[in-house]
Amino acid sequence: MKNKSLISGKRGSGKLPLNIIIFSNTPAGHTCGIGAKDCKTLCVKNKENKRQIKTFNSTEFLCYASLSELQYESVYSARWANYRLIMKAIKENRLEQLIIDSITGLRSRKSEYIRYHESGDIINKSHLIGINNAAEYLYKEYKLISYLYTKSLPLFDGFKISQGLRVTCSLGGIHDKEYSRLFEKKCRVIYLPDESKGQPIDHNDYHAYSEFKGTFCHLVHGSIQTPKAREAIQKRKKENLFTGYSRGYQSKTKQLMEV
């Protein structure tokens, strides 16, 4: 039975193997306010209390994480529950311990990596400090590598990142020009494989959790998308190329980088 006083997570997914803990998902878009632009999408409730997607003038493609909140009430509720726990812990100056306690309940002997924020982003500097300090402890205690993607770039200016935390700058945000230079890892979303221009296309977070340095790419995906993204996905489908992550995806690919 889930302990509602701890941040929720799980081991593995259709995309990621069981040695990765997927952790601390928060409401997509709502917690990405510092830097989201190209992908800014919110799942909100209307006057009839029904979930719907909200986009903005800057939205070029829909955030896949927000689409899962639209589809599943349980996902929507769990992410808001995580958000409330995180904000309460920040207020009470105990976020680091909350993260450690939550991970302790999720890890197994096979766990090697912790993926933060498959949905959502770093909310403020206190949030970053809690993640960073917990990552340091979890690395020293269990050799767990924590990693995340972020568009909250200004928070990292002058900030010392723990040896247990690997951070990827997610390009396509409002602070790219000023702060992307701070990061050794960067990723960008593309529509078709030939847009990678020789940069690796990642399907399993290898480039995010490994010691890789440089820029890599993700292909836009999702069953509901903007017209431009939908056209690209359909074109890839006709060419029998990647269109998204399904339950059988893990059995179709190796835990290696794709170049």
N, C-alpha and C positions, 0 to 999 in steps of 0.2 A: 504493500500500500504506500502511495506517495506521501512523503513528509512535506506538508504544505508550508513549513517554516524554512525550507531549503530551496535554492534556485534549481529549477528542473533541467534535465539533460537526458541524453541517451547515448548508447554506444553504437556507432555505425548508422548507415542509411543506405538508400538506393545508390547514392554517389560515393559514400565514404565507407571504408572497411571498419571492422569492429575494434581495431586498435586505436581508433580516434573517438574521443568523447566529444559529442556535439553539445555545447553548453551555453547557457545564459542567453537564450533567444528572447528578444524584446520586440515590441510592436514595430514593424517595418515602417520607415518614414517618420513616424512620431518621435523616434529616438535618433534620427539621422539629421536633425535640424541644423547642426553645425556646418555640414558640408555637402549634403545631397543636392544634386542638380539633374543630371541626365536621367537618372533612374527614380527620381522622387515620386513615390506612389504611396498612398495611404489607404488602409482599409478602415472605413468609418461606419458608424451606425446612423441611419436616417431617422426621421420622425416616427416611422413605424417600427423602429428598433431592428431594422433589417440591415445587414452588412452590405456595403457597396464600395467600389473603388473610386478614389478621388485622385485626379492628376493635376498637373500644373503646366504653365506655359513652357517651362523648361524641360518637361518630361519627354524624352526621346524614345524610351522603351519602358515597359512596366516591370517593376521589381518583382521577381519570382516569389520572394518571401511574402509580399503583401497578397499575392494571389492565393497562397495557401491559407492565409487568414480568411480570405473571402470564401474559400471552399469549405473550410472546417471550423466549426464553432469552438471545438476543443482546442485547436491551435490558437485561435484568437484569444481565448480566455487564458490559456497557459502563459502566453507572452505578456499579457497585461499583469498577470499575477507575478511573474518574474520582475517586471518593471517596478511594481509596488514594493517588493522585497528589497530590491537594489536601492531604491530611493530612501526607504526607511533605514537601511543599514548605513547609507552615506550620512544621513542626518544624525545617526547614533554613533558614528565613527567606528563601525565594526564590519565594513564591507570585506576587508581582507579575510577575516575569520569566517565570515559567511561563505565566501568562495571556497575556502579550504575545507570547511565542513561539508559543503555540498559536493565537492569533487571526491572527497573521501568516501561518500556513499555511492558514487557512480563508478569509480575506477575498479578495474579487475587486474589480475596479474598480466594480462595481455595489453593493457593500456599503455600507449606511448605518447600520444598527442592529445591536446585539448583544443578544439576549435571553438573560439568565442564568436558569438553573434552571426550565426548563419542567417539570422534576421536581426536587424537593428545595428546600432553602432555605439561608440563611446559617448556618453551623455555630457560629461564635464570632466574637469581635471581631477576631482575627488574620485570619480569612477575609474579613471586611468590609473591613478595611484594605487587604488585597491587591487585592480587587476595585475599591475606590475609587481606589487609586493607579494601577492599570492603566487604569481608565476615563479618568483625567486624561491619561495619556500617549497613549492611543489617540485621544482627542478632539483633542488638540493636533497629533498627528502625521498622522492620517488623517481627522479630522472625523467619526469614528464616535461615535454616541450609544449608550451602554450603558444597559440598563434591566432592572428586575427587579420581581417581586412578593415581598413578604415578610410573614411572621408573626413574625419574630425582632425584634419591635419594641423591646425594651429596649436592644438594641445601638446604636440610633440616638439615644439620649438624650444630648444634648451633643455629638453627632458631626457634623462638617462634611462634607457631601456634595459631591463633586467636580462641577464644571460639566458633566462628561461623563457623569454618572450620573443617571438618573431613577428614583425609587423609588416604588412604589405599596404602600400599606398594604393587605394582604389581610385584610379583616375576617372574623370568625368564629374568631378565635384566643383564647387565654387572657389576652392582655394588652391587648385593645381598650380597655377602660375607662381604663386608666392611661396608655397611650402613643399611641393613634391620633391624638391632637391634634397630634402632632409632624409629621404628614404632610399635604402639600398635595393629594396624590392618594390616593384610597381606592377599593377595589372590594369588592363583595359578591356572593355567589352567590344567585340567585333560582330559583324553580321554574317560574313562569309569567310571561309578559311584563308582565301588568298589575301585578305586584308591584314593578316598577321605579319606580312613582310619579313618572314624568316624567324619571327619571335615564337617561342613555344606556345602551343595551345594546351591549356591545362584542363583536365577532366576529373582530377582526384585530389586536388590541393597539394600535390607534390611540391610545386614551386613555392608554395606558401609556407609549408612546415619544414622543408629541407633547408640546406645552407645555400641554395641557389641565390644568386644576386643578379639583378637585371630586370627587364620588363617581360611579362608574359601576358597571354590573352585568355579570355573566356568567350565562348560563343553565346550570343543571346538565345534564350529559350523560354518556353512557357506556352501553355495551351491557349491563353488569352494574351494578345499582344497588340501593340500599335500597328497600323498598316505596314509601315516600313519593315518592322521586325517580323511580322507575320509573312510577308512576301519572301524574306530571306530564309525563314524556317521552311517554308514550302519548297523553295528552290533546293535547299539541302536535302529535304525528304525525297524529292524526285531523283536526286543524284545518290541516294542511299548513304547520306552522310549523317553526322550527329544532329539530332533534333531535340534531345532532352534526356533526363534521367528517369528510368523506370525501375521497377523492382528487379528486373533481370539484368540491369546494367552492370552490376558488380561481376557477374559471371562472364560478361562479354569483354571485359577490359582488364589489363594487368595493372598492378600498383606501380606504374612506371610513368615517367613524363612522356608526353607526345610531342615530337618535334616536327 
